[in-house]
């Protein structure tokens, strides 16, 4: 999986799904820094997930409370709430 994803990256592919695939792979492998880096890229490219990322992506449960994960989660909520505001919807909170 990592090899295939790295090949995709080297060919210039960038997508939310690819970033999440790499993030979950590295989270399962225990490579926290790489996992969070790819998760951040997925979120920053527009990925929206549940308010608590580890609810939908259990690979990140061990990182609940991690300052970087919390910051990534906050950015995701800000993106989501910006979109909800455009639709006249109430904001979501954790």
N, C-alpha and C positions, 0 to 999 in steps of 0.2 A: 504494500500500500504506500509506504513512504517513498519508495523508488518511483512508483507511477506518479505520485503527486509532485515529487521533485522534478520529474520530466515535464509535467504540465507547467510548472513554474518556469522552468528553463526555456520553455517555448513561448513564454509571455502570457500564459493563461492566468487570469485573475477573476475569481468569483467568490461569492459568499459561501457557496457549498464547498469549494475547494479549500478555502480558509478554515471552515468548520471541520472538514475531514482531517486536515493537518492538526488542528487544535485538539480534536478528540484522540487522534493517534498519539500525539505527544503527551497528552494527559494520562492515557493508559500506560504509556512507557515510563511515566514518572519524570519526564522532562518539563518541569513546571514553567520555566522561563519561555521555552519555545511554544508550549501550549497556550500560555497567556498572550504571547505575541500574536499568534495566529488568530486566537479568539478576538483580540482587539481589532485586527484587520477585518475580520468578518463583521463585527459590530460597526466599525467605522465606515464600511462599505454599504451599510444599510440593513444588515440583518436585524430582524426583530424576533425576539423569543419571549418566553414567559418572564414575568417581572423578576423572578428568582431563577437565574440561568440554570442552576443545578437541578431544578425541578424537571426541566425538559431535557437537559443534558447531564445525566447522572455521573458522567466521567469527571465532572468538576466538583462533586460533593466534598471531596477531601480538601478542596481549596476554599470552601465557604469561610468567610471571615478574612481571607487573604486581601490585603489592601489593594493590590493591583486588580484582582478580580472584582472587588467592590467598585473600583473606579470605572472599569469596563462596563459593569452592570449599570452604573449611574449614567454613563454616556448613552447606553442603549435606551434607558428610560427617558432621557432627555429627547432623543430622536423620536421615540414613540409618542411622547406627549406633545411634541411639536406637530406631528402629523394629526394627532387627536384634536388639537386646538383648531387646526384648519377645518376639521369636520364638525366643530362645535361640540365635541365630546369632552367629558371630564377627564382630568389626568389620572394616570395609573400610578400607584405607589407600591413600595414593597411592604 
